[in-house]
């Protein structure tokens, strides 16, 4: 068996890992604060009902290393990671 065939699986594994890294890095870089806030505001409007308004929402930087933003909408708080995904939610009447 030629020596090149021995390194082929290793090369394929390195290529797959590099592709996954580029994909996740691209998501983190291209997600803006505005997009994350808008996504959480839309979620708030769906959860809070008719009395909710988009202007109820404001964001601040998160204090945790694993989080990016905290979007506060009325009594609701949405904790967002660097990819713009919801990590945790505090809502009135919710049990943790």
MIFIDREN-753077 format. One record per residue: residue number from 1; x, y, z of N, C-alpha, C in turn. Coordinates in steps of 0.1 Angstrom, whole numbers, plus 5000, padded with zeros to 4 digits. Each point is the difference from the previous one (the first is absolute). Example, Ala and Ser with C-alpha at 12.3 -4.5 7.8 and 13.67 -1.06 7.14 Angstrom:
<nr:1, n_east:5132, n_north:4943, n_up:5078, ca_east:4991, ca_north:5012, ca_up:5000, c_east:5009, c_north:5012, c_up:5000>;
<nr:2, n_east:4996, n_north:5011, n_up:4993, ca_east:5009, ca_north:5011, ca_up:5000, c_east:4992, c_north:5011, c_up:5008>;
***
This chain:
<nr:1, n_east:5008, n_north:4988, n_up:5000, ca_east:4992, ca_north:5012, ca_up:5000, c_east:5009, c_north:5012, c_up:5000>;
<nr:2, n_east:4998, n_north:5010, n_up:4991, ca_east:5008, ca_north:5012, ca_up:5000, c_east:4998, c_north:5008, c_up:5012>;
<nr:3, n_east:5011, n_north:5007, n_up:5004, ca_east:5000, ca_north:5009, ca_up:5012, c_east:4990, c_north:5011, c_up:4999>;
<nr:4, n_east:4997, n_north:5005, n_up:4988, ca_east:4990, ca_north:5011, ca_up:4999, c_east:4986, c_north:4996, c_up:5005>;
<nr:5, n_east:4997, n_north:4987, n_up:4998, ca_east:4986, ca_north:4996, ca_up:5004, c_east:4999, c_north:4999, c_up:5015>;
<nr:6, n_east:5011, n_north:4999, n_up:5007, ca_east:5000, ca_north:5000, ca_up:5015, c_east:4996, c_north:5013, c_up:5005>;
<nr:7, n_east:5005, n_north:5011, n_up:4994, ca_east:4997, ca_north:5014, ca_up:5005, c_east:4987, c_north:5005, c_up:4995>;
<nr:8, n_east:4994, n_north:4994, n_up:4991, ca_east:4987, ca_north:5005, ca_up:4994, c_east:4989, c_north:5001, c_up:5010>;
<nr:9, n_east:4998, n_north:4990, n_up:5009, ca_east:4989, ca_north:5003, ca_up:5011, c_east:5004, c_north:5011, c_up:5009>;
<nr:10, n_east:5012, n_north:5002, n_up:5003, ca_east:5004, ca_north:5011, ca_up:5009, c_east:4998, c_north:5013, c_up:4993>;
<nr:11, n_east:5003, n_north:5001, n_up:4988, ca_east:4998, ca_north:5012, ca_up:4992, c_east:4985, c_north:5003, c_up:4999>;
<nr:12, n_east:4992, n_north:4990, n_up:4998, ca_east:4985, ca_north:5002, ca_up:4999, c_east:4995, c_north:5005, c_up:5013>;
<nr:13, n_east:5005, n_north:4995, n_up:5011, ca_east:4995, ca_north:5004, ca_up:5013, c_east:5004, c_north:5015, c_up:5003>;
<nr:14, n_east:5012, n_north:5003, n_up:4996, ca_east:5004, ca_north:5014, ca_up:5002, c_east:4991, c_north:5010, c_up:4991>;
<nr:15, n_east:4997, n_north:4995, n_up:4988, ca_east:4992, ca_north:5009, ca_up:4992, c_east:4986, c_north:5001, c_up:5006>;
<nr:16, n_east:4994, n_north:4990, n_up:5005, ca_east:4987, ca_north:5001, ca_up:5006, c_east:5000, c_north:5009, c_up:5012>;
<nr:17, n_east:5010, n_north:4998, n_up:5009, ca_east:5001, ca_north:5009, ca_up:5012, c_east:5001, c_north:5015, c_up:4996>;
<nr:18, n_east:5009, n_north:5002, n_up:4990, ca_east:5002, ca_north:5014, ca_up:4995, c_east:4987, c_north:5006, c_up:4994>;
<nr:19, n_east:4992, n_north:4992, n_up:4993, ca_east:4987, ca_north:5004, ca_up:4995, c_east:4990, c_north:5004, c_up:5011>;
<nr:20, n_east:5000, n_north:4991, n_up:5010, ca_east:4991, ca_north:5003, ca_up:5011, c_east:5004, c_north:5013, c_up:5008>;
<nr:21, n_east:5013, n_north:5001, n_up:5002, ca_east:5005, ca_north:5012, ca_up:5006, c_east:4997, c_north:5013, c_up:4993>;
<nr:22, n_east:5002, n_north:5000, n_up:4987, ca_east:4996, ca_north:5011, ca_up:4991, c_east:4985, c_north:5003, c_up:5001>;
<nr:23, n_east:4992, n_north:4990, n_up:5000, ca_east:4986, ca_north:5002, ca_up:5000, c_east:4995, c_north:5007, c_up:5013>;
<nr:24, n_east:5005, n_north:4994, n_up:5012, ca_east:4996, ca_north:5006, ca_up:5013, c_east:5006, c_north:5014, c_up:5001>;
<nr:25, n_east:5013, n_north:5002, n_up:4996, ca_east:5006, ca_north:5013, ca_up:5001, c_east:4992, c_north:5011, c_up:4991>;
<nr:26, n_east:4996, n_north:4995, n_up:4988, ca_east:4992, ca_north:5009, ca_up:4992, c_east:4987, c_north:5004, c_up:5006>;
<nr:27, n_east:4994, n_north:4991, n_up:5007, ca_east:4987, ca_north:5003, ca_up:5006, c_east:5002, c_north:5010, c_up:5011>;
<nr:28, n_east:5010, n_north:4998, n_up:5008, ca_east:5003, ca_north:5009, ca_up:5012, c_east:5003, c_north:5014, c_up:4995>;
<nr:29, n_east:5008, n_north:5001, n_up:4989, ca_east:5004, ca_north:5013, ca_up:4995, c_east:4989, c_north:5008, c_up:4993>;
<nr:30, n_east:4991, n_north:4992, n_up:4993, ca_east:4989, ca_north:5007, ca_up:4992, c_east:4988, c_north:5003, c_up:5008>;
<nr:31, n_east:4998, n_north:4995, n_up:5012, ca_east:4989, ca_north:5003, ca_up:5008, c_east:5002, c_north:5013, c_up:5007>;
<nr:32, n_east:4991, n_north:5010, n_up:4997, ca_east:5001, ca_north:5013, ca_up:5006, c_east:4991, c_north:5001, c_up:5012>;
<nr:33, n_east:5003, n_north:5010, n_up:5008, ca_east:4992, ca_north:5003, ca_up:5012, c_east:4986, c_north:5003, c_up:4996>;
<nr:34, n_east:4998, n_north:5007, n_up:4990, ca_east:4987, ca_north:5004, ca_up:4995, c_east:4992, c_north:4988, c_up:4997>;
<nr:35, n_east:5006, n_north:4990, n_up:4993, ca_east:4993, ca_north:4988, ca_up:4997, c_east:4996, c_north:4992, c_up:5012>;
<nr:36, n_east:5009, n_north:4999, n_up:5010, ca_east:4997, ca_north:4993, ca_up:5012, c_east:4989, c_north:5006, c_up:5008>;
<nr:37, n_east:5000, n_north:5014, n_up:5001, ca_east:4990, ca_north:5007, ca_up:5007, c_east:4986, c_north:4999, c_up:4993>;
<nr:38, n_east:5000, n_north:5001, n_up:4987, ca_east:4988, ca_north:4999, ca_up:4993, c_east:4994, c_north:4986, c_up:5001>;
<nr:39, n_east:5008, n_north:4990, n_up:5000, ca_east:4995, ca_north:4986, ca_up:5002, c_east:4994, c_north:4998, c_up:5014>;
<nr:40, n_east:5006, n_north:5005, n_up:5010, ca_east:4995, ca_north:4999, ca_up:5014, c_east:4987, c_north:5009, c_up:5001>;
<nr:41, n_east:5000, n_north:5011, n_up:4994, ca_east:4988, ca_north:5009, ca_up:5001, c_east:4988, c_north:4993, c_up:4993>;
<nr:42, n_east:5002, n_north:4993, n_up:4989, ca_east:4989, ca_north:4993, ca_up:4993, c_east:4996, c_north:4989, c_up:5009>;
<nr:43, n_east:5009, n_north:4993, n_up:5007, ca_east:4996, ca_north:4989, ca_up:5009, c_east:4992, c_north:5006, c_up:5012>;
<nr:44, n_east:5004, n_north:5012, n_up:5005, ca_east:4992, ca_north:5006, ca_up:5010, c_east:4986, c_north:5004, c_up:4996>;
<nr:45, n_east:4999, n_north:5005, n_up:4988, ca_east:4986, ca_north:5004, ca_up:4995, c_east:4991, c_north:4988, c_up:4999>;
<nr:46, n_east:5006, n_north:4988, n_up:4996, ca_east:4992, ca_north:4988, ca_up:4999, c_east:4997, c_north:4994, c_up:5014>;
<nr:47, n_east:5008, n_north:5002, n_up:5010, ca_east:4998, ca_north:4994, ca_up:5013, c_east:4991, c_north:5009, c_up:5009>;
<nr:48, n_east:5002, n_north:5013, n_up:4999, ca_east:4993, ca_north:5010, ca_up:5009, c_east:4986, c_north:5003, c_up:4997>;
<nr:49, n_east:4997, n_north:4999, n_up:4987, ca_east:4986, ca_north:5003, ca_up:4996, c_east:4998, c_north:5014, c_up:4995>;
<nr:50, n_east:4987, n_north:5004, n_up:5000, ca_east:4996, ca_north:5012, ca_up:4993, c_east:5006, c_north:5013, c_up:5007>;
<nr:51, n_east:5002, n_north:5000, n_up:5013, ca_east:5004, ca_north:5012, ca_up:5007, c_east:5015, c_north:5002, c_up:4998>;
<nr:52, n_east:5007, n_north:4991, n_up:4994, ca_east:5015, ca_north:5001, ca_up:4997, c_east:5003, c_north:5010, c_up:4988>;
<nr:53, n_east:5011, n_north:5007, n_up:5001, ca_east:5004, ca_north:5009, ca_up:4990, c_east:5015, c_north:4997, c_up:4997>;
<nr:54, n_east:5004, n_north:5002, n_up:4988, ca_east:5014, ca_north:4998, ca_up:4997, c_east:5009, c_north:5010, c_up:5007>;
<nr:55, n_east:4995, n_north:5012, n_up:5003, ca_east:5007, ca_north:5010, ca_up:5007, c_east:5002, c_north:4997, c_up:5015>;
<nr:56, n_east:4995, n_north:4989, n_up:5005, ca_east:5002, ca_north:4996, ca_up:5013, c_east:5014, c_north:4994, c_up:5002>;
<nr:57, n_east:5006, n_north:4996, n_up:4989, ca_east:5013, ca_north:4993, ca_up:5001, c_east:5012, c_north:5009, c_up:4999>;
<nr:58, n_east:5010, n_north:4996, n_up:5008, ca_east:5013, ca_north:5007, ca_up:5000, c_east:5011, c_north:4989, c_up:5003>;
<nr:59, n_east:5012, n_north:5002, n_up:4995, ca_east:5010, ca_north:4990, ca_up:5002, c_east:5012, c_north:5006, c_up:5008>;
<nr:60, n_east:5007, n_north:4992, n_up:5007, ca_east:5012, ca_north:5004, ca_up:5007, c_east:5010, c_north:4988, c_up:4998>;
<nr:61, n_east:5013, n_north:5003, n_up:5002, ca_east:5010, ca_north:4989, ca_up:4999, c_east:4998, c_north:4991, c_up:5012>;
<nr:62, n_east:5002, n_north:4987, n_up:4997, ca_east:4999, ca_north:4990, ca_up:5011, c_east:5013, c_north:5000, c_up:5008>;
<nr:63, n_east:4999, n_north:4997, n_up:5013, ca_east:5011, ca_north:5000, ca_up:5009, c_east:5007, c_north:4986, c_up:5000>;
<nr:64, n_east:4994, n_north:4990, n_up:4995, ca_east:5006, ca_north:4987, ca_up:4999, c_east:5009, c_north:4998, c_up:4988>;
<nr:65, n_east:5010, n_north:4992, n_up:5002, ca_east:5009, ca_north:4997, ca_up:4988, c_east:4993, c_north:4993, c_up:4989>;
<nr:66, n_east:4990, n_north:4991, n_up:5003, ca_east:4994, ca_north:4992, ca_up:4990, c_east:4989, c_north:5007, c_up:4993>;
<nr:67, n_east:4996, n_north:5012, n_up:5004, ca_east:4989, ca_north:5007, ca_up:4994, c_east:5005, c_north:5013, c_up:4994>;
<nr:68, n_east:4991, n_north:5005, n_up:4991, ca_east:5004, ca_north:5012, ca_up:4992, c_east:4991, c_north:5012, c_up:5004>;
<nr:69, n_east:4987, n_north:4998, n_up:5000, ca_east:4990, ca_north:5010, ca_up:5003, c_east:4989, c_north:4995, c_up:5009>;
<nr:70, n_east:4995, n_north:5010, n_up:5008, ca_east:4987, ca_north:4997, ca_up:5007, c_east:4990, c_north:5010, c_up:4995>;
<nr:71, n_east:4989, n_north:4995, n_up:4994, ca_east:4990, ca_north:5008, ca_up:4994, c_east:4988, c_north:5000, c_up:5010>;
<nr:72, n_east:4997, n_north:5012, n_up:5006, ca_east:4990, ca_north:5001, ca_up:5010, c_east:4988, c_north:5006, c_up:4993>;
<nr:73, n_east:4989, n_north:4993, n_up:5001, ca_east:4987, ca_north:5005, ca_up:4994, c_east:4989, c_north:4999, c_up:5011>;
<nr:74, n_east:4997, n_north:5012, n_up:5006, ca_east:4990, ca_north:5000, ca_up:5011, c_east:5006, c_north:4991, c_up:5011>;
<nr:75, n_east:4992, n_north:4990, n_up:5004, ca_east:5004, ca_north:4991, ca_up:5011, c_east:5007, c_north:4988, c_up:4995>;
<nr:76, n_east:5003, n_north:4999, n_up:4987, ca_east:5007, ca_north:4989, ca_up:4993, c_east:5014, c_north:5003, c_up:4999>;
<nr:77, n_east:5009, n_north:4991, n_up:5001, ca_east:5014, ca_north:5001, ca_up:4997, c_east:5005, c_north:4988, c_up:4992>;
<nr:78, n_east:5007, n_north:5004, n_up:4989, ca_east:5005, ca_north:4989, ca_up:4991, c_east:5015, c_north:5001, c_up:5000>;
<nr:79, n_east:5007, n_north:4989, n_up:5002, ca_east:5014, ca_north:4999, ca_up:5001, c_east:5005, c_north:4994, c_up:4987>;
<nr:80, n_east:5008, n_north:5007, n_up:4992, ca_east:5004, ca_north:4997, ca_up:4987, c_east:5015, c_north:4997, c_up:4999>;
<nr:81, n_east:5004, n_north:4989, n_up:4993, ca_east:5014, ca_north:4997, ca_up:4998, c_east:5006, c_north:5006, c_up:4988>;
<nr:82, n_east:5012, n_north:4998, n_up:4997, ca_east:5007, ca_north:5007, ca_up:4989, c_east:4995, c_north:4996, c_up:4986>;
<nr:83, n_east:4992, n_north:4990, n_up:4999, ca_east:4994, ca_north:4996, ca_up:4987, c_east:4986, c_north:5006, c_up:4999>;
<nr:84, n_east:4996, n_north:5007, n_up:5009, ca_east:4986, ca_north:5006, ca_up:5000, c_east:4989, c_north:4990, c_up:5004>;
<nr:85, n_east:5004, n_north:4989, n_up:5007, ca_east:4990, ca_north:4991, ca_up:5004, c_east:4996, c_north:5002, c_up:5015>;
<nr:86, n_east:4988, n_north:4997, n_up:5003, ca_east:4995, ca_north:5002, ca_up:5013, c_east:5006, c_north:4989, c_up:5009>;
<nr:87, n_east:5006, n_north:5004, n_up:5011, ca_east:5006, ca_north:4990, ca_up:5009, c_east:4991, c_north:4998, c_up:5012>;
<nr:88, n_east:4994, n_north:5011, n_up:5005, ca_east:4991, ca_north:4999, ca_up:5012, c_east:4990, c_north:5011, c_up:4999>;
<nr:89, n_east:4989, n_north:4998, n_up:5007, ca_east:4989, ca_north:5010, ca_up:5000, c_east:4994, c_north:5001, c_up:5014>;
<nr:90, n_east:4999, n_north:5012, n_up:5005, ca_east:4993, ca_north:5003, ca_up:5012, c_east:4987, c_north:5006, c_up:4996>;
<nr:91, n_east:4989, n_north:4994, n_up:5005, ca_east:4986, ca_north:5005, ca_up:4996, c_east:4992, c_north:5000, c_up:5013>;
<nr:92, n_east:4990, n_north:5009, n_up:5001, ca_east:4991, ca_north:5000, ca_up:5011, c_east:4992, c_north:4987, c_up:5001>;
<nr:93, n_east:5000, n_north:4994, n_up:5011, ca_east:4993, ca_north:4987, ca_up:5002, c_east:5007, c_north:4988, c_up:4995>;
<nr:94, n_east:5012, n_north:5001, n_up:4995, ca_east:5008, ca_north:4989, ca_up:4995, c_east:5007, c_north:4993, c_up:5012>;
<nr:95, n_east:5001, n_north:4987, n_up:5000, ca_east:5007, ca_north:4993, ca_up:5010, c_east:5013, c_north:4995, c_up:4994>;
<nr:96, n_east:5011, n_north:5002, n_up:5007, ca_east:5013, ca_north:4995, ca_up:4995, c_east:5004, c_north:4987, c_up:5006>;
***
